[in-house]
Amino acid sequence: MSRPISTRRLSPVITVDDTKCVNCHACIAACPVKLCNDASGDHVAVDHDRCIGCGACLKACSHGARLPIDDTDAFLRDLQAGVPMVGIAAPGVAASFPDRYLNLNGWLRRRGMRAIFDVSYGAELTVISYLEHVKANSPACVIAQPCPALVTFIELYQPDLLPYLAPADSPMVHTMKMVREFYPQYADCRFAVLSPCLAKKREYEATGFGDYNVTYRALVDRLQHMGVNLLGEPAVDYDNPPAERAVLFSTPGGLQRTAERWNPELRDSIRKIEGPHVVYDYLKSLPAMIRAGKAPLIIDCLNCDLGCNGGPGTPNQGKNPDEVETLIEARNRQMQHRHRRFKMGRRGNFRALESSLRKYWRPGLYDRRYVDRSATVRLRQPSASEHEQIFRALKKRDRRDILDCCACGYGSCDQMAIAIHNGLNRPTNCHHYQQLVIEEQRGRNHELVETIRTALTDILERVQTQQIHFSSLVDKTHAMGDVTHKFAPIVEAITSISFQTNLLSLNASIEAVHAGDVGDGFAVVAREVKELAERSRHEAQRLGPYAEQIVAGFEDLAEHIQSASEKLTETLQHTAAAQSATMEILAASEHQAQRDWAYEVSPSS
């Protein structure tokens, strides 16, 4: 029989605080369906239409980035405003409010709630619905459906199991339909469902029953914040007839223990299975078991490890199972004690209890239909060439690079490739990709260090060579300065020689006059000597200023060169210090890079 197909959007039951998300992918690793998480950005977002609402990511997120969504605040606000309400309490209330769950009824009634019904009684009706279905239709297998996370999973991801889902409402909806059908005095009341589960919100929307999903965890928190002491409130019983063994429905195996009261032979026909690490793999392999005739008649399955008692909407995460189950078993013994007055018949049934339940059970009243939502979660599968291209982008060059390390959260590189192909992730979130990028960057850093080290060494050598050249130039300049200082004595000597030559010429002229004609030749020599003396004196006078300028110039040049040499020496010292400091920085940087790389690739990271 074909199932109706739905594209109606699912209500958000989990939100993300992107300021706290560190993109660690712990949420993806914990998620049974993986690809309802979008890790293509700087935080992991939730695709609500693909999310089954199991709450596994809430427990996995250690950064407080994943937050539950329920109606507790709206419920308390409307209750305070006088909105007419009827409460519907799931059986797990005994574990979430130890020894105070009836006092909670008293507080709610005092705050204005018109009546409070126990879902355990609805669970008793649910068992009848299941048994009637088995009797009338002889199904190959019946998957119990009190868990909305599993119902959503089948509707979204495994629609081939839809024909095997129990065609009856959950205990909660059984209870609400019972109230609507048999308690007309509450026809104007809204249903406030005290629930252990976030996904119940979707069940209410799918069936049209249920107005507020008030999770036990949020209610405990609000009552503590308000300073409410429930032990100071009166203990008020529920407004329905008392349930019996179905108070165990929130516990793994509770359905089995309730059903076998009606038919002990069912004990061997019911499979109990729970926990996100088991139940989804079990459901994936179930069609093959059904075809092979190896499936049990009824599958009592729940998402959470402690059943509904450990749901994401309870305060019981991290508690020991014995601590939680003890509270439920204590209530079970109490309720059985209340029913001891009912005599057991040959069929092993409580006839009086059966008579009470039959007053509230009618054929067709609690029927449930499901829809195929798989169209909203279909993913594009990459072709062989696209798959290869994605692997190249992930730097996966051969089979040795297919690590399936689960660092991305998917558990396999192929699933990561599908996520990337559908825009739900990016290569930079791959551990192998990050490792290679770090190694490549480390190699580039090493090359850069060597380049800088070589350049600094070359600069230092060049500066040292220039310092040697400057030192030699300074020495030569000083030597030339010493030479120029000798110009003045030479000029003075030439001037003195010119003066002496001039005197000689004068004496020679006097002697030539005394000699008469004989002295004419001597007179000529005297004149030539005089002219030579005059030219020598004239040239010495011209040389004198130049010599002074040369001396002054060389002295000035020597001072400038000396200053430049001192500055070069200072520069050399700074360069050497800079080289040493740079080498230390580069060495420290490379050491830190090695430590970071080692941290990134270590298994513990």
C-alpha positions, 0 to 999 in steps of 0.5 A: 500500500502506497503511503502519502508523501509529505513535504511539510517542514518539520519544527525545529527542536534543536538550535545552535548558538553559533557564538559558542560552536567551535566547529569540532564536529562532535555533534556530527559524530554523535548524530545517527543521520549525520547529514542533517548537520551543515558544516559548510560554514564557520559553525555547524548548523542544523537542517531541521527538515533532516533532523530526527530530534533524537538529541544526541548532539546535545549530550555530545556538545561540550561547548554549550552550542547545541540547545533544546527547544520546547514550550516551557516558558510559553506554558508557564506564561499562559498558565499564569494568564489563566489559559484553560489547560489539561496536563498530560504527564509521561511515565518518566515523571517518576524518574525526573521528579523522584518522590515528588511527581504527585506533589508536582500535580498539586502545584500545577492544580494550585496554579490553575491547571484543570486536570492532569492525566497519566500517560501510563493509562494511555500506554495501557490503551496502546497495548490493546491497540497493538494486540488488536492490530496483531489479531486482526491483520497478522502482520509479519512485524510491528515496530512500536512507535512511542518514540517520535525520533524513531518515527521521524527517522523511518519517515525520513530515512527508511520509508520501506519500514513504514508498513511495519510501524504500529498503525496506532497512536503513541501513549501520549496521543492515546491519552489526549484522544481519550480526554477529548472523546470521554471528558467533554468538560475539558473540551475548551482546554489546551493540552500541556504535555509534560514530556521527556522528549524534544521530538514530541513536538513534531508528533503533536503537529503531525496528529493535531493533538498537543499544544505545549511540549513541556520538557521535564528538564526545563520544568525542573530548571524553572521550578528551581529558579522560581524557588518552588519546593514541591515537597511543600505542595499537596500530593494530588493523584491523576484524574484518570483510572489508575494504570498498572504495569504500563507505568514501565513504558518509559523503561526499555522492555516496558512494552514487553512486560505490559503486553505479556500480562495480556498474553504470556506467550508474547514474551518470546515474540517481542524484541527489546532494543534501545540506544542510538548506537544500536537501534538505528543500525538495527532498523537499517538491517531489519528489512532483510530480517523481515524478508528472511522471516527472522524478525520478531513479531513486535519490536519494543524500540526506543532511541535513548539508552535509558529509554524515555527516562533518559530522554534529552528532555529529562534531567537524568543524563549521566545518571546511573541506570540503577538509580533511574530504574529503581524509581520506576520499579518502585512506582510499578510495585506501588501500582500493582499493589493498588490492583491486587484486589483485581482477581486474575482469570484463567487467561492471566488478564486482570479482568477488572482492569481490562473492563476499565480499559475497554470503556476507553478503547474504540476501534479506529479512535487511536489509529495513526497514519504515517507519511513518506518524507524521504523526498526532503532528505534525498542527497545528490550522489557524486559521479565517479569523476566528481568523487575523484575530483572531491578526493583531489580537493581533499588531497587524497592521492591514493588508497593510503589517504583514505583514513576513515578517521571520523575526525570529520564526524562521518566515519568514512571519507566517502560520506565526507565526499557526499557531504561536500558534494551536497554543500554540507561540508568543506575540505578544510574540515578534513583531518587528512587535508589539515595535516597535509596543509600543515606539513606543506606550510611547515616545508614553506616555513623551513624554506623561508627560514633558510632564505632569510638565514642566507640573506642575513648571512650575505648582508652581514658578510657584505657589511663586514667587507665594506667595514674593511674597505672603510678601514683601509680608506680611513688609513689611506686618508690619514696617510694622505693627510700626513703628506699634505701637511708637508706641502707648507715646508716645501713652499717655504723652502722654495720661497727661501730658495727664490729669495736666496737666488734673488740675492745672488742675482743682485750680488752678481749684478753688482760685481758685473758693474765693477768688472766693466766690459769683462763683466757683461757676460756675468751680468747676463747670467745675473739677469737670468738668475734674477728672472728665475728667482722671480718666477720661483717666488711667483710660483711659490706664492701661487702654490701656497694657497692651494697647499692650504686648501689641500690640507684643509680638504684632506682633513675634512675628508678624513673627519667625514670618513672617520664618522662614516666608519664609526657609523658603519661599525655601529650598523654592523653591530646592529645587523649582527644583533638583528641577525641573532634575534631573527634566527632565534625568532625563526627557530622558535617559530619553527619549533612551535610549528613542529609542536602544532603539527605534532598536536594536529596529527596525534591520535588524541587530538 
